[in-house]
Amino acid sequence: MNTGKESSSTSNRRLTGEFKQLSTDTICDSTVILENEGDLSNWLVLMQGPKDTPYENGLFKLKFVFPDNYPFKAPDVKFATTIYHPNIKRDTGEICQDVFASSWAPTQKVADILTKIVSMLKSPQTSTPLESEICAEYLNNNNQFIKNAKEYTTKYANM
C-alpha cells in the first residue's frame, strides 16, 4: 500500500520528467513554465491557437494544477485566457470533463492533454457543451461563431 509520501514522490518524479521533456520538445506549439519556481504542482502552458481555426493568431494561457496522486488522478486544467468555445466556460476557463478527465488513465501525460485540447479547439464536442448558446451558434450559424471566436481571440489572446 502506498503512503501519501510515496505517492507524492512518484508524482514529483513523473512531473519532473514530463516538465523536462516538454521544456525541450515543443508539443502542440506550447511552452511550459512553472507558475512558482520549484513548485512542480502548478504549471502555466502558453499555447498558440491551432492553424485553420478562429484561434490561429492567439496565444492562450492554460493553468495546470496537479494533485498529490498524479498520475493516478488527472490534473485540473483551465484556460486562464478568455476564449469563445462551446466546451470552455468563458467566465472560469473550465474545460468540459469529457475532453480528458473522464477518460483519464495513469499512462496519459500532459502532452496527451494538450493534444486533446488542440483537437477540441479544432472540432468542438457538441454533445457536451459548457456554453450552450455558443454551441447553438456553432451548429446553426457557424459563420457568426467563427466571427465571434476570432474577435475573442484578438481581444483576449493577442500575441
N, C-alpha and C positions, 0 to 999 in steps of 0.2 A: 504494500500500500504506500502510495506517495504521500509524503508530508507536504505541507504548504511550502516549506523551504526547498524541497527537491523540485516541486512543480515550478517555483519561481526561478530556480537555477536553470531548469530545462527551458523555460520561457526566455530567459536572458540569453542563453546560448543560441537559441533559434533566432531571436530578434537581432542579435549581433551579426550572425551570418547573413540574414536577409538584408539588413541595413548595408553591410559592406558590399554585397552583390549589387544592390540597387544603386549604391553610390558610384559604382564603376560601370555598370551596364545599364544604359537607359532603356527603360521599359515604357511603352506607350507614350513616348515624348514627355516623360515625367522626371522631376528632380525631387529627391527625398532629403529632408533635413530634420534634425531633432528640434522639437519645439523649445526644449531646455537642454543645454549641453549636459551630457552624461545621463539623461533620463530616457531610457530606451522605450518607455511605455507610451510616449506621446510624440507622434511624428506629424510633420507637415509635408504634404505632397503637392508640388506645383505641377499641374498637368496642362499641357496645351490641348485646346479643343481639337477633336479629330477632323481631319480633312473631309471635305464634301459634306459637312454638317453646318447648321447655323452657328455652331460653337467654334468653328475653324480658326477664327482670329483671336480667340480668347485664351487667357491664362487663368486657370481655375485652381483655387487653393482648397485642398481637402485635409481634414483632420482625422488622424487615425489614433485611437486610444486602445491600447492592448491590455486585456485582462491578465491577471497573475497566472492564469492557467492556459494562456496561449501556448501552443496552437490547438489545444483541445476545445477552446471556445473562440469564436470569431471576434475580431476586433470591432469596436464601434467606429463606423466611418460616416462622416458627414461632410457635405460641401460647406466650406466657410465662405465661399463666394456665392452670391445670389445667382441662381440660374433658372431659366424658364424651361421646365421639362415636366412631363406627366408623372414621372416616377421619383421626383425630388421635391420636397416641401420648400416653397420659396422662403418662408419665414424662419425655418430652423435648419435647413440643409439636410434634413433626414432623407435617407435613401431607402426606397422600397426594399423590405427584407427579402422579398423573393429574388432579388438580384444576386445575392451571395450568402447571406446569413442563414437562410432557411435550409440551404443545402450544404452547409459548411462541413468540411471534413479536415482532420488534423494534417492531412497531406497537402492541403492547399496553402498557398503562400500569398504574400502581398502582391506579387506580380500577377497572380491569378485574379485577385480582386480588381486590380487596375484594368486588366484585360476585359473583365465583365462590365466594369463601369463604362469603358470605351464602347463596348458592344451595345450597352443600354443607351448611350448618347446617340449612337447611330440608328438604333431601332428600338424605340420605347416599347415597354411591355404594357399594352393597352388593357390587359385583363386585370391588372392590379395597380391602378393609378393611385398616387397620393394626392394629386391635384386633378380632380375630376373635370373641372372646367377646361383646363389645359388639354386634358386627354380628349374631351369632346371636340375642341378646336383642332387638335392634331388629326382626328378622324374625319371631321366634317368640313373643315376649312383649312386645309394644310398650308395653303399659301399664307394665310394670316398667322398660323402657328410659326412658320419659318420667319416671317417678318418680326413677330414679337420676340422670338428666341434670339434673333440677330440683334435686335435693339437691346435686350438684356445683356447680351454678350458684350456689346460695345460699351454700355453704361457701367457694368459691374466687373467685367473681366478684361478690361483693356490692357493690352501688353504695353 
